[in-house]
């Protein structure tokens, strides 16, 4: 290719951004081998800490915990290590709350935020729908008429 053509044509673009990350991919230093080593480190951390905390692990290892959810979980070995961590974390919090080592309110809220626990929810009907249905079914005497019919049907006092 001659020099005049080189000036007109755009330069070949690199696959890396200025920060060293691959475009549309994981940062260059987070290779699959690196992530597999981090999986082993996570298992060792979980085994050695009294109460393992993922953000503490990430801080000690020198990266943000956001990389866990965006990049590291794409490697099966790390995903398995993360599941083991979550199980141990949940078990420690529950045992601590049950033996009064931890405040139960704090433990429950931690489990809701970190382990997907939810408050029990009851499915019910809205009062407006129920009242409208009673009025539709029993006419103008409404709920009182409904009560009289039920009590009369079972032979109770009026």
Secondary structure, 3 states (H helix, E strand, C coil): CCHHHHHHCCCCCCCECCCCEECCCCECCCCHHHHHHHHHHHHHHHHHCCCCCHHHHHHHHCCCCHHHHHCHHHCHHHHHHHHHHHHHHHHHHHHHHHCCCCCHHHHHHHHHHHCCCCCCCCCCCCHHHHHHHHHHHHHHHHHHHHHHHHHHHHCCCC
